[in-house]
Each structure stands twice: as structure tokens, then as C-alpha cells.
Amino acid sequence: MPDAWEDREDLATVDVHIAAGERLVAKQSVLIEQMAERAHDTAEAERLLQDYEHLLQTWRRHRQLMLDEIMRQEGREPEAT
């Protein structure tokens, strides 16, 4: 089983992925606004935004599970979410 230090390194990687996902969501939102202003069909762009948001939510849940495991390894009780 990995130790808490290795898990913290993995947690940092997940944080990078979450930040990248947040940037994608923001960019896609702006793109949709621009498309709408130009009267373009935004349906596909909106579906992609939903996919990005779902993925971001999954990464955040994964991060919380990792953090809970780190706390257990350190002898602390995970925080209620």
C-alpha cells in the first residue's frame, strides 16, 4: 500500500488536473457565449461543456477520496463531506 507521502504527490497531480478542468470549463463557457452572440448553434458546445463539468466533478470526488485515505494513513478521521 502506498504511504501518505506518495498519496500526497498523487493528490498534487489530481489538483493539476482539476485546475486544467476548471480552465476548460471557463473557456468553453466563453466560447458558448461568443457563439450565441453570433447566432451560431451552441448545442454541441453545450454538450461538451456538460461533459467537462461532469469530468471535473468526478475528479473532485476522486480527490476527496484520496484525501480521506491520506488522513486515515496519518491516523486522523476524514472530514465529513
Number of C-alpha atoms within 10 A of each C-alpha: 5 8 11 17 11 12 17 14 11 14 19 13 13 17 15 12 15 19 13 13 18 15 12 16 19 14 13 18 15 12 16 20 14 13 14 12 9 9 9 11 11 15 10 10 15 15 11 14 20 14 13 18 16 12 14 20 14 13 17 16 13 14 19 16 14 18 18 17 18 22 15 13 15 11 9 11 12 14 9 5 5
